[in-house]
Amino acid sequence: MHALQHEPPLTRSVEDYLKAIYHLSSQGGFAATSDIAASLDVSPPSVSGMVKRLSETGLIEHVPYRGVQLTSQGRRAALKMIRRHRVLEVYLTHELGYDWDSVHEEAERLEHAVSDNLIERMAQALGNPLYDPHGAPIPTAQGEIEEADLVPLAEAGVGATLELKQVGTEDPARLRYLAEQGLLPGVSLRVTERQPFNGPTTVALAGGTRVIGRELALLLWCRETAS
């Protein structure tokens, strides 16, 4: 087992902020204060105060009129939390029989309490999994994460053959629906039709055909495969 870097422990609040900023800035590079407030369900003034603190401690960089982004130190801390969360999700589903629609909130509670040593023991016991139950990549203990080139189902071309890799939602009702429809990470799909004007997408899979509304199809991240 690789030796883990020991850094001063962060508060639960700081860990939540770093994780939220990581997710919000992963596409555009910056996270807006208003989006951080909405993500964490806190007031904008509270976010402004925390942003000031995190800037002073070197975990984030605040760029006026653009937003905030993680420093290398902040990114490392965020990925450590994401690793904890996703390893916990795998452990809860594989070892304790949790369904994929109920595991997120349980992992949210546990991720702040477990030690890095426990997470590494869990990962080893699981065979060092690469993905969580929703298909999201698990960062390594060294703070590296797979940057996959995926496309949302809603934007895949008609006729494309795809593998569903990742489901971008934590909403239990949506996850239950997707499971009922057989839309799980690893399934093969073929886009057979798409209605115009942001209409639904029809796909063929082993269990038949499915018509998927655009809102849901934007959350199904796929990789194109050979026909």
N, CA and C of each residue as an Amber inpcrd file, in Angstrom:
protein
   681
   0.8520000  -1.1940000   0.0000000   0.0000000   0.0000000   0.0000000
   0.8880000   1.2450000   0.0000000   0.5520000   2.2050000  -0.8470000
   1.3390000   3.4320000  -0.9000000   1.1170000   4.2410000   0.3670000
   2.1710000   4.9200000   0.8160000   2.0220000   5.8090000   1.9740000
   1.1600000   6.9930000   1.5830000   0.2390000   7.3510000   2.4310000
  -0.6590000   8.4620000   2.1550000  -0.0920000   9.7450000   2.7240000
  -0.3260000  10.8310000   2.0060000   0.1400000  12.1210000   2.4860000
  -0.7070000  12.5610000   3.6700000  -0.0620000  13.0380000   4.7020000
  -0.7910000  13.4990000   5.8770000  -0.8570000  15.0170000   5.8520000
  -2.0540000  15.5390000   5.8020000  -2.2750000  16.9810000   5.7820000
  -3.2230000  17.3220000   6.9120000  -3.2250000  18.5780000   7.3480000
  -4.1140000  18.9590000   8.4440000  -5.5590000  18.5950000   8.1170000
  -6.2930000  18.0320000   9.0930000  -7.6860000  17.6680000   8.8260000
  -8.5370000  18.8960000   8.5180000  -9.4580000  18.7340000   7.6080000
 -10.3630000  19.8150000   7.2260000 -11.6990000  19.6080000   7.9220000
 -12.4180000  20.6970000   8.1480000 -13.7410000  20.5700000   8.7460000
 -14.7040000  19.9790000   7.7270000 -15.7980000  19.4420000   8.2380000
 -16.8140000  18.8740000   7.3400000 -17.3140000  19.9260000   6.3550000
 -17.5140000  21.1500000   6.8260000 -18.0050000  22.2130000   5.9660000
 -17.0260000  22.4990000   4.8320000 -15.7370000  22.5940000   5.1720000
 -14.7260000  22.8590000   4.1460000 -14.6950000  21.7140000   3.1310000
 -14.7800000  20.4760000   3.6090000 -14.7770000  19.3300000   2.6950000
 -15.9610000  19.3990000   1.7400000 -17.1360000  19.7590000   2.2450000
 -18.3160000  19.8640000   1.3910000 -18.1410000  20.9660000   0.3410000
 -17.5650000  22.0980000   0.7530000 -17.3370000  23.1980000  -0.2020000
 -16.3760000  22.7720000  -1.3040000 -15.2850000  22.1310000  -0.9250000
 -14.2910000  21.7350000  -1.9190000 -14.8840000  20.7530000  -2.9240000
 -15.6770000  19.8250000  -2.4160000 -16.2910000  18.8330000  -3.3050000
 -17.2810000  19.5030000  -4.2520000 -18.0780000  20.4410000  -3.7180000
 -19.0500000  21.1490000  -4.5560000 -18.3440000  21.9810000  -5.6180000
 -17.2750000  22.6710000  -5.2450000 -16.5410000  23.4970000  -6.2060000
 -15.9140000  22.6180000  -7.2810000 -15.4110000  21.4610000  -6.8940000
 -14.8320000  20.5430000  -7.8830000 -15.8870000  20.1650000  -8.9290000
 -17.0600000  19.7550000  -8.4790000 -18.1000000  19.3250000  -9.4160000
 -18.5810000  20.4880000 -10.2870000 -18.7600000  21.6580000  -9.6880000
 -19.2820000  22.8010000 -10.4380000 -18.2840000  23.3600000 -11.4410000
 -17.0030000  23.2350000 -11.1400000 -15.9960000  23.8240000 -12.0190000
 -15.3970000  22.8250000 -12.9920000 -15.8500000  21.5770000 -12.9470000
 -15.2230000  20.5460000 -13.7820000 -15.4870000  20.7740000 -15.2630000
 -16.5720000  21.4580000 -15.6060000 -16.8780000  21.7190000 -17.0180000
 -16.3140000  23.0620000 -17.4780000 -16.7370000  24.1380000 -16.8120000
 -16.3560000  25.4660000 -17.2850000 -15.0960000  26.0490000 -16.6770000
 -14.5620000  25.4220000 -15.6650000 -13.3210000  25.9170000 -15.0790000
 -13.5120000  26.7830000 -13.8430000 -14.6830000  27.4150000 -13.6860000
 -14.9600000  28.2600000 -12.5280000 -16.3300000  27.9090000 -11.9510000
 -16.4630000  28.0700000 -10.6450000 -17.7410000  27.8530000  -9.9730000
 -18.2560000  29.2020000  -9.4830000 -19.4760000  29.5570000  -9.8580000
 -20.0730000  30.8200000  -9.4210000 -20.5550000  30.6970000  -7.9790000
 -20.4690000  31.8060000  -7.2570000 -20.9120000  31.8290000  -5.8570000
 -22.3650000  31.3870000  -5.7340000 -23.2090000  31.8640000  -6.6570000
 -24.6360000  31.5170000  -6.5930000 -24.8510000  30.0220000  -6.7850000
 -24.0450000  29.4040000  -7.6530000 -24.1860000  27.9630000  -7.8830000
 -23.7090000  27.1590000  -6.6760000 -22.6550000  27.6440000  -6.0230000
 -22.1780000  26.9690000  -4.8090000 -23.2580000  27.0320000  -3.7350000
 -23.8870000  28.2030000  -3.5910000 -24.9480000  28.3670000  -2.5950000
 -26.1080000  27.4170000  -2.8710000 -26.4980000  27.2990000  -4.1580000
 -27.6080000  26.4130000  -4.5080000 -27.2310000  24.9490000  -4.2800000
 -26.0010000  24.5950000  -4.6150000 -25.5530000  23.2130000  -4.4740000
 -25.5360000  22.7650000  -3.0160000 -25.1120000  23.6600000  -2.1310000
 -24.9820000  23.3020000  -0.7090000 -26.1760000  23.7370000   0.1260000
 -27.1380000  24.4330000  -0.5260000 -28.3400000  24.9260000   0.1640000
 -27.9700000  25.8400000   1.3300000 -27.0780000  26.7980000   1.0540000
 -26.6890000  27.8030000   2.0400000 -26.8710000  29.1810000   1.4190000
 -26.8000000  30.2180000   2.2360000 -27.0250000  31.5680000   1.7430000
 -25.7890000  32.1010000   1.0170000 -25.9740000  32.9600000   0.0070000
 -24.8340000  33.5630000  -0.6890000 -23.8470000  34.2720000   0.2420000
 -24.3200000  35.0140000   1.2840000 -23.3380000  35.6170000   2.1960000
 -22.4670000  34.5790000   2.9060000 -23.0490000  33.4300000   3.2570000
 -22.2630000  32.3630000   3.8760000 -21.1940000  31.8570000   2.9160000
 -21.5670000  31.7250000   1.6400000 -20.6080000  31.2740000   0.6320000
 -19.4790000  32.2940000   0.4970000 -19.8240000  33.5790000   0.4730000
 -18.8000000  34.6180000   0.3370000 -17.7890000  34.5510000   1.4850000
 -18.2900000  34.3240000   2.6880000 -17.4010000  34.2160000   3.8440000
 -16.4830000  33.0120000   3.7460000 -17.0470000  31.8680000   3.3200000
 -16.2310000  30.6630000   3.1960000 -15.2260000  30.7910000   2.0520000
 -15.6400000  31.4110000   0.9570000 -14.7210000  31.6180000  -0.1690000
 -13.5150000  32.4350000   0.2720000 -13.7530000  33.4480000   1.0990000
 -12.6540000  34.2670000   1.6120000 -11.7040000  33.4090000   2.4540000
 -12.2730000  32.5730000   3.3280000 -11.4510000  31.6940000   4.1780000
 -10.6480000  30.7050000   3.3430000 -11.3030000  30.0880000   2.3690000
 -10.6240000  29.0850000   1.5560000  -9.5340000  29.7100000   0.6910000
  -9.7540000  30.9500000   0.2500000  -8.7240000  31.6610000  -0.5200000
  -7.5070000  31.9260000   0.3540000  -7.7670000  32.3390000   1.6040000
  -6.6660000  32.6600000   2.5190000  -5.8400000  31.4230000   2.8820000
  -6.4790000  30.2570000   2.8790000  -5.7470000  29.0320000   3.2290000
  -5.1430000  28.3470000   2.0090000  -5.3070000  28.9430000   0.8290000
  -4.6620000  28.4100000  -0.3620000  -5.3520000  27.2290000  -1.0070000
  -6.6270000  27.0010000  -0.6460000  -7.3540000  25.8700000  -1.2160000
  -8.0890000  26.2320000  -2.5060000  -8.4520000  27.4970000  -2.6550000
  -9.1160000  27.9450000  -3.8770000  -8.5260000  29.2720000  -4.3220000
  -8.8130000  29.6090000  -5.5700000  -8.4490000  30.9150000  -6.1130000
  -9.7380000  31.6030000  -6.5530000  -9.9280000  32.8340000  -6.1050000
 -11.1290000  33.5870000  -6.4530000 -10.7780000  34.6240000  -7.5130000
 -11.4230000  34.5290000  -8.6560000 -11.1960000  35.4710000  -9.7510000
 -12.4280000  36.3510000  -9.8800000 -12.3260000  37.6560000  -9.5990000
 -13.4960000  38.5390000  -9.6620000 -14.2250000  38.4340000 -10.9910000
 -15.5400000  38.4080000 -10.9020000 -16.4640000  38.3540000 -12.0450000
 -16.4380000  37.0150000 -12.7970000 -15.6100000  36.0810000 -12.3600000
 -15.5950000  34.7670000 -13.0180000 -16.0130000  33.6620000 -12.0570000
 -15.5530000  33.7170000 -10.8200000 -15.9050000  32.6970000  -9.8420000
 -14.6710000  32.1520000  -9.1570000 -14.7790000  30.9300000  -8.6800000
 -13.6650000  30.3290000  -7.9510000 -13.2550000  29.0290000  -8.6220000
 -11.9950000  28.6740000  -8.4290000 -11.5010000  27.3830000  -8.8860000
 -10.5430000  26.8490000  -7.8370000 -10.3800000  25.5490000  -7.8290000
  -9.5190000  24.9130000  -6.8470000  -8.0440000  25.1010000  -7.2150000
  -7.2140000  25.3080000  -6.2050000  -5.7710000  25.2310000  -6.3980000
  -5.3870000  23.7510000  -6.4530000  -4.1300000  23.4450000  -6.7330000
  -3.7110000  22.0410000  -6.7590000  -3.9350000  21.3980000  -5.3980000
  -3.7020000  22.1550000  -4.3240000  -3.9390000  21.6370000  -2.9720000
  -5.4260000  21.3830000  -2.7410000  -6.2690000  22.3230000  -3.1820000
  -7.7090000  22.1640000  -3.0340000  -8.2480000  21.0120000  -3.8580000
  -7.7160000  20.8540000  -5.0720000  -8.1510000  19.7460000  -5.9390000
  -7.7880000  18.4050000  -5.3090000  -6.5940000  18.3190000  -4.7320000
  -6.1610000  17.0810000  -4.0910000  -7.0940000  16.7230000  -2.9290000
  -7.4640000  17.7410000  -2.1370000  -8.3670000  17.5040000  -1.0010000
  -9.7590000  17.1020000  -1.4850000 -10.2360000  17.7460000  -2.5610000
 -11.5610000  17.4100000  -3.0990000 -11.5820000  15.9830000  -3.6240000
 -10.5270000  15.5840000  -4.3410000 -10.4870000  14.2370000  -4.8960000
 -10.3800000  13.1820000  -3.7970000  -9.7400000  13.5400000  -2.6890000
  -9.6830000  12.6130000  -1.5570000 -11.1040000  12.3580000  -1.0310000
 -11.9140000  13.4270000  -0.9290000 -13.2840000  13.2580000  -0.4600000
 -14.1160000  12.4630000  -1.4650000 -13.9150000  12.7310000  -2.7450000
 -14.6690000  12.0140000  -3.7760000 -14.2790000  10.5330000  -3.7640000
 -12.9920000  10.2540000  -3.5430000 -12.5660000   8.8530000  -3.4230000
 -13.2660000   8.1880000  -2.2410000 -13.2710000   8.8440000  -1.0900000
 -13.9530000   8.2780000   0.0790000 -15.4100000   7.9540000  -0.2530000
 -16.0920000   8.9400000  -0.8280000 -17.5190000   8.7920000  -1.1120000
 -17.7740000   7.6130000  -2.0490000 -17.0060000   7.5350000  -3.1210000
 -17.2820000   6.5180000  -4.1420000 -16.8600000   5.1270000  -3.6980000
 -15.7830000   5.0170000  -2.9300000 -15.4220000   3.7070000  -2.3780000
 -16.4990000   3.2500000  -1.3920000 -16.9860000   4.1670000  -0.5680000
 -18.0600000   3.8290000   0.3640000 -19.3020000   3.3420000  -0.3830000
 -19.6450000   4.0040000  -1.4860000 -20.8170000   3.5840000  -2.2570000
 -20.6450000   2.1540000  -2.7730000 -19.4580000   1.8460000  -3.2710000
 -19.2200000   0.4950000  -3.7680000 -19.3070000  -0.5080000  -2.6220000
 -18.7030000  -0.1770000  -1.4910000 -18.7160000  -1.0890000  -0.3460000
 -20.1490000  -1.3270000   0.1430000 -20.9220000  -0.2660000   0.2310000
 -22.3030000  -0.3910000   0.7200000 -23.1530000  -1.2390000  -0.2210000
 -22.9510000  -1.0890000  -1.5310000 -23.7550000  -1.8750000  -2.4710000
 -23.2660000  -3.3140000  -2.5680000 -21.9350000  -3.5010000  -2.6490000
 -21.3950000  -4.8520000  -2.8570000 -21.4290000  -5.6990000  -1.5860000
 -21.1040000  -5.0800000  -0.4580000 -20.9470000  -5.8640000   0.7730000
 -22.1670000  -5.8290000   1.6910000 -22.9440000  -4.7510000   1.6230000
 -24.0620000  -4.6010000   2.5590000 -25.4290000  -4.6020000   1.8880000
 -25.4440000  -4.7830000   0.5630000 -26.7090000  -4.9710000  -0.1280000
 -27.5470000  -3.7280000  -0.3420000 -26.9390000  -2.5350000  -0.2530000
 -27.6920000  -1.3100000  -0.5280000 -28.0290000  -1.2330000  -2.0170000
 -29.1980000  -0.6590000  -2.3260000 -29.5430000  -0.3750000  -3.7180000
 -28.8230000   0.8900000  -4.1600000 -28.6020000   1.0270000  -5.4900000
 -27.8520000   2.1830000  -5.9720000 -28.6180000   3.4970000  -5.7990000
 -29.9440000   3.4100000  -5.5450000 -30.7150000   4.6430000  -5.3640000
 -30.7090000   5.1360000  -3.9190000 -30.1900000   4.3270000  -2.9700000
 -30.2060000   4.7480000  -1.5670000 -28.8100000   4.9540000  -0.9940000
 -27.7940000   4.6680000  -1.7990000 -26.4430000   4.6140000  -1.2630000
 -25.7980000   5.9960000  -1.1160000 -26.2340000   6.9670000  -1.9200000
 -25.5590000   8.2660000  -1.9350000 -25.6260000   8.9770000  -0.5820000
 -26.8190000   9.0800000  -0.0200000 -26.9580000   9.8240000   1.2350000
 -26.2410000   9.1240000   2.3900000 -26.2230000   7.7980000   2.3730000
 -25.4950000   7.0680000   3.4070000 -23.9990000   7.3630000   3.3120000
 -23.4880000   7.3680000   2.0810000 -22.0680000   7.6720000   1.8840000
 -21.7560000   9.1200000   2.2430000 -22.7010000  10.0300000   2.0070000
 -22.5060000  11.4360000   2.3790000 -22.2770000  11.5700000   3.8820000
 -23.0320000  10.7890000   4.6590000 -22.8860000  10.8490000   6.1130000
 -21.5700000  10.2360000   6.5710000 -21.1740000   9.1420000   5.9310000
 -20.0050000   8.4010000   6.3860000 -18.6800000   9.0160000   5.9430000
 -18.6770000   9.7040000   4.8110000 -17.4110000  10.1260000   4.2090000
 -16.5900000  11.0550000   5.0950000 -17.2410000  11.7870000   5.9860000
 -16.5170000  12.7120000   6.8590000 -15.9500000  12.0120000   8.1010000
 -16.4440000  10.8000000   8.3730000 -16.0700000  10.1330000   9.6250000
 -14.9750000   9.0890000   9.4400000 -14.8710000   8.5260000   8.2380000
 -13.9220000   7.4200000   8.0470000 -12.5030000   7.9460000   7.8640000
 -11.5380000   7.1100000   8.1980000 -10.1300000   7.4640000   8.0070000
  -9.6760000   7.0300000   6.6160000  -8.5770000   7.6320000   6.1510000
  -8.0030000   7.2220000   4.8660000  -7.5890000   5.7570000   4.9180000
  -7.1060000   5.3100000   6.0640000  -6.6770000   3.9180000   6.2040000
  -7.8570000   2.9630000   6.0100000  -9.0150000   3.3070000   6.5830000
 -10.1920000   2.4530000   6.4200000 -10.6250000   2.4070000   4.9620000
 -10.6030000   3.5510000   4.2930000 -10.9870000   3.5900000   2.8800000
 -10.0620000   2.7000000   2.0500000  -8.7610000   2.7610000   2.3270000
  -7.8260000   1.9280000   1.5630000  -8.0600000   0.4470000   1.8380000
  -8.4000000   0.0980000   3.0790000  -8.7050000  -1.3060000   3.3930000
  -9.9840000  -1.7510000   2.6660000 -10.9820000  -0.8640000   2.6370000
 -12.2170000  -1.1810000   1.9030000 -11.9170000  -1.3800000   0.4230000
 -11.1330000  -0.4650000  -0.1540000 -10.8160000  -0.5530000  -1.5800000
 -10.0890000  -1.8610000  -1.8850000  -9.1410000  -2.2370000  -1.0330000
  -8.4130000  -3.4900000  -1.2470000  -9.3420000  -4.6920000  -1.1480000
 -10.2410000  -4.6600000  -0.1540000 -11.1830000  -5.7730000   0.0220000
 -12.1040000  -5.9170000  -1.1930000 -12.3730000  -4.8010000  -1.8660000
 -13.2560000  -4.8030000  -3.0370000 -12.5070000  -5.0950000  -4.3320000
 -11.1790000  -5.2500000  -4.2490000 -10.3920000  -5.4650000  -5.4620000
 -10.0320000  -4.1760000  -6.1670000  -9.9600000  -3.0780000  -5.4220000
  -9.6130000  -1.7560000  -5.9650000 -10.4850000  -1.3810000  -7.1630000
 -11.7770000  -1.1680000  -6.9240000 -12.7010000  -0.8410000  -8.0210000
 -12.3450000   0.4810000  -8.6930000 -12.6570000   0.5640000  -9.9880000
 -12.3580000   1.7690000 -10.7710000 -13.5520000   2.7190000 -10.8500000
 -14.7730000   2.1840000 -10.6180000 -15.9750000   2.9940000 -10.7900000
 -16.9410000   2.7540000  -9.6280000 -17.7500000   3.7840000  -9.3290000
 -18.7720000   3.6220000  -8.2980000 -20.0230000   2.9880000  -8.9140000
 -21.0740000   2.7140000  -8.1320000 -22.2510000   2.0300000  -8.6860000
 -22.9560000   2.7940000  -9.8010000 -22.7160000   4.1100000  -9.8840000
 -23.3600000   4.9140000 -10.9210000 -22.4490000   5.1150000 -12.1260000
 -21.2820000   4.4500000 -12.1150000 -20.3660000   4.5270000 -13.2460000
 -19.3510000   5.6420000 -13.1690000 -19.3640000   6.4350000 -12.1010000
 -18.4110000   7.5420000 -11.9720000 -17.0350000   6.9900000 -11.5990000
 -15.9630000   7.5230000 -12.1930000 -14.6230000   7.0190000 -11.8830000
 -14.2200000   7.3280000 -10.4460000 -13.5170000   6.3990000  -9.8340000
 -13.0280000   6.5780000  -8.4650000 -11.6020000   7.1130000  -8.5240000
 -11.3240000   8.2710000  -7.9270000  -9.9420000   8.7760000  -7.9180000
  -9.0080000   7.7840000  -7.2180000  -7.7540000   7.7800000  -7.6370000
  -6.7740000   6.9340000  -6.9660000  -6.3820000   7.5680000  -5.6350000
  -5.7050000   6.7980000  -4.8010000  -5.2280000   7.3180000  -3.5160000
  -4.2030000   8.4190000  -3.7240000  -3.5980000   8.4730000  -4.9230000
  -2.6110000   9.5130000  -5.2260000  -3.2490000  10.7650000  -5.8260000
  -4.5860000  10.7880000  -5.9260000  -5.2760000  11.9850000  -6.3930000
  -5.3860000  12.1030000  -7.8920000  -5.3800000  10.9840000  -8.6080000
  -5.5760000  11.0030000 -10.0560000  -6.9710000  10.4710000 -10.3580000
  -7.5720000  11.0050000 -11.4410000  -8.9180000  10.5610000 -11.8030000
  -9.0210000  10.4450000 -13.3100000  -9.7450000   9.4270000 -13.7360000
  -9.9420000   9.2050000 -15.1720000 -10.7560000  10.3480000 -15.7650000
 -10.2550000  10.8970000 -16.8660000 -10.9780000  11.9530000 -17.5830000
 -11.5230000  11.3330000 -18.8640000 -12.6830000  10.7240000 -18.7670000
 -13.2530000  10.0100000 -19.9090000 -13.9020000  10.9800000 -20.8950000
 -13.8350000  10.6400000 -22.1690000 -14.4470000  11.4450000 -23.2230000
 -15.8310000  10.8700000 -23.5140000 -16.8240000  11.3620000 -22.7790000
 -18.1780000  10.8270000 -22.8800000 -19.1160000  11.8590000 -23.4940000
 -20.2130000  11.3740000 -24.0420000 -21.2280000  12.2520000 -24.6390000
 -22.5720000  11.9190000 -24.0030000 -23.3930000  12.9350000 -23.6860000
 -24.7250000  12.6130000 -23.1610000 -25.5800000  11.9700000 -24.2450000
 -26.4140000  11.0360000 -23.8460000 -27.2680000  10.3370000 -24.8060000
 -28.0660000  11.3200000 -25.6540000 -28.4950000  12.4240000 -25.0560000
 -29.3150000  13.4060000 -25.7730000 -28.5850000  14.0200000 -26.9570000
 -27.2530000  13.9300000 -26.9880000 -26.4810000  14.5580000 -28.0610000
 -25.8030000  13.5360000 -28.9690000 -26.0090000  12.2600000 -28.7150000
 -25.4390000  11.2230000 -29.5740000 -26.2210000  11.1520000 -30.8820000
 -25.5290000  10.8390000 -31.9640000 -26.1720000  10.8060000 -33.2740000
 -27.1130000   9.6310000 -33.4330000 -28.1630000   9.8360000 -34.2220000
 -29.0820000   8.7410000 -34.5390000 -28.3090000   7.6800000 -35.3270000
 -28.4640000   6.4330000 -34.9190000 -27.7110000   5.3410000 -35.5220000
 -26.4790000   4.9470000 -34.7420000 -26.0670000   5.7860000 -33.7740000
 -24.8560000   5.4910000 -32.9960000 -25.0730000   4.3020000 -32.0780000
 -24.0270000   3.4860000 -31.9590000 -24.0180000   2.3900000 -30.9850000
 -23.1810000   2.8380000 -29.8000000 -23.7400000   2.7250000 -28.6050000
 -23.1320000   3.3140000 -27.4200000 -23.0520000   2.3180000 -26.2770000
 -22.1350000   2.6000000 -25.3640000 -22.1330000   1.9280000 -24.0700000
 -22.4450000   2.9730000 -23.0150000 -23.4670000   2.7240000 -22.2080000
 -23.7850000   3.6350000 -21.1180000 -22.7170000   3.4770000 -20.0370000
 -21.9920000   4.5650000 -19.7480000 -20.8670000   4.4940000 -18.8250000
 -21.1850000   5.0800000 -17.4560000 -21.9500000   6.1720000 -17.4430000
 -22.1280000   6.8940000 -16.1740000 -23.4990000   7.5510000 -16.1310000
 -24.1220000   7.4910000 -14.9630000 -25.4290000   8.1130000 -14.7470000
 -25.2260000   9.3440000 -13.8690000 -25.5360000  10.5080000 -14.4140000
 -25.2290000  11.7620000 -13.7240000 -26.3500000  12.2880000 -12.8540000
 -26.8990000  11.4300000 -12.0120000 -27.9290000  11.8740000 -11.0790000
 -27.7960000  11.0890000  -9.7820000 -28.1830000  11.7360000  -8.6830000
 -28.2250000  11.0600000  -7.3770000 -29.6500000  10.9670000  -6.8740000
 -30.6120000  11.4210000  -7.6820000 -32.0070000  11.4300000  -7.2700000
 -32.5450000   9.9970000  -7.1900000 -33.0120000   9.5630000  -6.0080000
 -33.4520000   8.1670000  -5.8560000 -34.5540000   7.7520000  -6.8240000
 -35.5410000   8.6310000  -7.0470000 -36.6460000   8.2620000  -7.9390000
 -36.1520000   8.0480000  -9.3610000 -35.2500000   8.9230000  -9.8290000
 -34.7060000   8.7490000 -11.1780000 -33.8730000   7.4760000 -11.2770000
 -33.0740000   7.2030000 -10.2510000 -32.2480000   6.0020000 -10.2740000
 -33.1040000   4.7360000 -10.2750000 -34.1830000   4.7330000  -9.5070000
 -35.0760000   3.5750000  -9.5130000 -35.6870000   3.3840000 -10.8950000
 -36.1150000   4.4840000 -11.5140000 -36.7170000   4.4070000 -12.8440000
 -35.7170000   3.8630000 -13.8610000 -34.4870000   4.3790000 -13.8190000
 -33.4710000   3.9140000 -14.7600000 -33.1930000   2.4310000 -14.5790000
 -33.1380000   1.9750000 -13.3280000 -32.9060000   0.5550000 -13.0710000
 -34.0570000  -0.2910000 -13.6280000 -35.2860000   0.1840000 -13.4340000
 -36.4530000  -0.5330000 -13.9570000 -36.4060000  -0.6380000 -15.4820000
 -35.8470000   0.3880000 -16.1320000 -35.7640000   0.4210000 -17.5910000
 -34.5340000  -0.3140000 -18.1300000 -33.7070000  -0.8350000 -17.2350000
 -32.4980000  -1.5270000 -17.6580000 -31.3890000  -0.5960000 -18.1070000
 -31.4840000   0.6670000 -17.7400000 -30.4880000   1.6610000 -18.1500000
 -29.4420000   1.7980000 -17.0520000 -28.5180000   0.8400000 -17.0220000
 -27.4820000   0.7560000 -16.0050000 -26.1140000   0.8710000 -16.6690000
 -25.1050000   1.3580000 -15.9530000 -23.7600000   1.4250000 -16.5230000
 -23.3190000   0.0640000 -17.0540000 -22.7670000   0.0830000 -18.2720000
 -22.3130000  -1.1420000 -18.9180000 -23.2440000  -1.6500000 -19.9950000
 -24.4940000  -1.1590000 -20.0220000 -25.4510000  -1.6450000 -21.0130000
 -25.1330000  -1.0430000 -22.3850000 -25.3830000  -1.8200000 -23.4520000
 -25.1910000  -1.3480000 -24.8300000 -26.5040000  -0.8080000 -25.3770000
 -26.4080000   0.3060000 -26.0910000 -27.5870000   0.9770000 -26.6420000
 -27.3490000   1.3070000 -28.1150000 -28.4340000   1.4110000 -28.8650000
 -28.3430000   1.9630000 -30.2230000 -29.4220000   3.0210000 -30.3680000
 -29.0250000   4.2100000 -30.7680000 -29.9780000   5.3090000 -30.9360000
 -30.7340000   5.0860000 -32.2400000 -32.0380000   4.8940000 -32.1440000
 -32.8330000   4.6010000 -33.3440000 -33.6400000   5.7970000 -33.8290000
 -33.9310000   6.7390000 -32.9380000 -34.7680000   7.8740000 -33.3610000
 -34.6320000   9.0030000 -32.3510000 -34.7750000  10.2330000 -32.8450000
 -34.8620000  11.3790000 -31.9390000 -35.8910000  12.3560000 -32.4900000
 -36.8190000  12.7360000 -31.6570000 -37.8350000  13.6940000 -32.0710000
 -37.2240000  15.0910000 -32.1530000 -37.7020000  15.9270000 -33.0820000
 -37.1270000  17.2780000 -33.2180000 -37.5210000  18.1980000 -32.0680000
 -36.8980000  19.3700000 -32.0590000 -37.1980000  20.4150000 -31.0640000
 -36.9910000  19.9080000 -29.6290000 -35.8030000  19.3550000 -29.4070000
 -35.4300000  18.8500000 -28.0780000 -36.3660000  17.7520000 -27.5780000
 -36.8350000  16.9490000 -28.4930000 -37.7450000  15.8690000 -28.1360000
 -37.0100000  14.6610000 -27.5900000 -37.7700000  13.6040000 -27.2690000
 -37.1710000  12.4090000 -26.6620000 -36.3280000  11.6080000 -27.6470000
 -35.4770000  10.7530000 -27.0770000 -34.6120000   9.8550000 -27.8450000
 -35.1080000   8.4310000 -27.6640000 -35.1770000   7.6800000 -28.7720000
 -35.5440000   6.2650000 -28.7080000 -34.2790000   5.4320000 -28.8740000
 -34.1040000   4.4640000 -27.9790000 -32.9350000   3.5930000 -28.0630000
 -33.3810000   2.1420000 -28.0690000 -32.5520000   1.3060000 -28.6970000
 -32.7670000  -0.1370000 -28.6720000 -31.7100000  -0.7490000 -27.7620000
 -32.1280000  -1.6730000 -26.9100000 -31.2120000  -2.4010000 -26.0490000
 -31.7240000  -3.8210000 -25.8960000 -31.0060000  -4.6350000 -25.1500000
 -31.3410000  -6.0550000 -25.0630000 -32.7810000  -6.2870000 -24.6120000
 -33.3110000  -5.4170000 -23.7610000 -34.6590000  -5.6020000 -23.2440000
 -35.7520000  -5.0020000 -24.1090000 -35.4140000  -4.5300000 -25.3070000
 -36.4080000  -3.9190000 -26.1890000 -36.0390000  -2.4830000 -26.5050000
 -37.0380000  -1.6450000 -26.6940000 -36.7930000  -0.2280000 -26.9740000
 -37.2500000   0.6120000 -25.7920000 -36.6210000   1.7740000 -25.6450000
 -36.9710000   2.7080000 -24.5810000 -37.0420000   4.1030000 -25.1840000
 -38.0310000   4.8660000 -24.7630000 -38.1450000   6.2740000 -25.1600000
 -37.7530000   7.1080000 -23.9530000 -36.7170000   7.9240000 -24.1250000
 -36.1190000   8.6420000 -22.9970000 -36.2170000  10.1390000 -23.2420000
 -36.8890000  10.8420000 -22.3300000 -37.0200000  12.2880000 -22.4430000
 -35.6750000  12.9900000 -22.3950000 -35.6060000  14.1840000 -22.9840000
 -34.3290000  14.8890000 -23.0930000 -33.7010000  15.1740000 -21.7310000
 -34.5220000  15.5450000 -20.7430000 -33.9820000  15.8670000 -19.4230000
 -33.1940000  14.6880000 -18.8500000 -33.7420000  13.4860000 -19.0040000
 -33.0620000  12.2890000 -18.5110000 -31.9070000  11.9000000 -19.4330000
 -32.1100000  12.0670000 -20.7400000 -31.0740000  11.6780000 -21.6970000
 -29.8110000  12.5280000 -21.5440000 -29.9510000  13.7360000 -21.0140000
 -28.7800000  14.5820000 -20.7700000 -27.9420000  14.0640000 -19.6010000
 -28.5190000  13.1820000 -18.7780000 -27.8240000  12.6580000 -17.6010000
 -27.1840000  11.2970000 -17.8570000 -27.4150000  10.7310000 -19.0290000
 -26.8780000   9.4050000 -19.3600000 -25.6380000   9.5830000 -20.2230000
 -24.4710000   9.4150000 -19.6050000 -23.1950000   9.6660000 -20.2810000
 -22.6940000   8.3840000 -20.9270000 -22.4030000   8.4720000 -22.2160000
 -22.1160000   7.2760000 -23.0050000 -20.7810000   7.4120000 -23.7450000
 -20.2680000   6.2510000 -24.1600000 -19.0940000   6.1850000 -25.0280000
 -19.5040000   5.4690000 -26.3000000 -19.1660000   6.0570000 -27.4520000
 -19.5280000   5.4310000 -28.7250000 -18.6530000   4.2020000 -28.9470000
 -19.2710000   3.1270000 -29.4030000 -18.5640000   1.8830000 -29.6720000
 -18.7460000   1.5040000 -31.1340000 -17.9710000   0.5380000 -31.5810000
 -18.1020000   0.0650000 -32.9610000 -19.4460000  -0.6270000 -33.1320000
 -20.0750000  -0.4240000 -34.2650000 -21.3860000  -1.0230000 -34.5190000
 -21.2790000  -2.5350000 -34.6160000
